[in-house]
Amino acid sequence: MSDIVNYEVRGRIAVMTLNRPEARNAVNGAVASGLEAAIDQMEGDDDVWVGVLQANTEGQQRPVFCAGADLKEINSGNAGGLATERGGFAGFAYRERNKPVIVAVDGLATAGGCEIVLAADMVVATTRSAFGLAEAKRNLVAGAGGLFRLPRAIGQAAAMEAILTGEPIPAQRAYDLGLVTRLVEPGEATNAAITLAEQVTAAAPLAVWESRKVVLAAHEENDETLKRMTDEAFGVVLRSEDTKEGLEAFIEKRTPQWKGR
């Protein structure tokens, strides 16, 4: 695994860390390939059921989760290197996966950094965090999903303001608008994200993964398609060993021992 994106396993949880604090964790080619490799490792490990994505902000006077694309790379004509074929921007923005990722933000997530946040499944943020799509200020466009994911997350009116002005959304307002799942004190984002991840891993993994697919499709598909997807998800879960285990555990009044199959 790349030093620029660290990967470690804590129980059922993969903790991935953007590790380029000297550049405000801006995305270059190494970050993109490293984050994609981290997601590959998480997806390929049957013992890992959920991921937490954080950023190293050590030495930063004003913490930045991720400043987005490395503009020096874009200015040098290397914009294509900031994306991967399967994952898109940062190896993550359009990466298909089964397992949920919780992003832990303690600082500013702007431009592509905000788009990384929007590509995650849940967001734990500190009160000193902020989220913005600043591309319009640089004659750029938020091309990694921000233009449609931000309106889904916070509504068109609030998203239009943020996108057209380029001004960041403070953490409390992001929480009130529904972008942030849990709001915590500075320095506590990762611990809170891991606590949330542990709550997710206490549930049956197949049910989590199949339910996630339908929730993500809810903004894009019609009711007929969503009903079909729900029926398919129910079928996958019903045929699994974990369904029998869950029912028996309930009857026997004990904690279920999930296997993910």
Buried (B, 14 or more C-beta within 10 A) or exposed (E): EBEBBBBEEEEBBBBBBBBBBEBBBBBBBBBBBBBBBBBBBBBEEEEBBBBBBBBBBEEBEEBBBBBBBBBEBBEEEEBEBBBBEEBBBBBBBBBEBBBBBBBBBBBBBBBBBBBBBBBBBBBBBBBBBBBBBBBBEEEBEBBBBBBEBBBBBBEEEBBEEBBEEBBBBBBBBBBBBEBBBBBBEEEBBBEBBBBBBBEBBEBBBBBBBBBBBBEEEEEEBEEEEBEEBBEEBBEBBEEBEBBEBBEEBEEEEEEBEBEBE
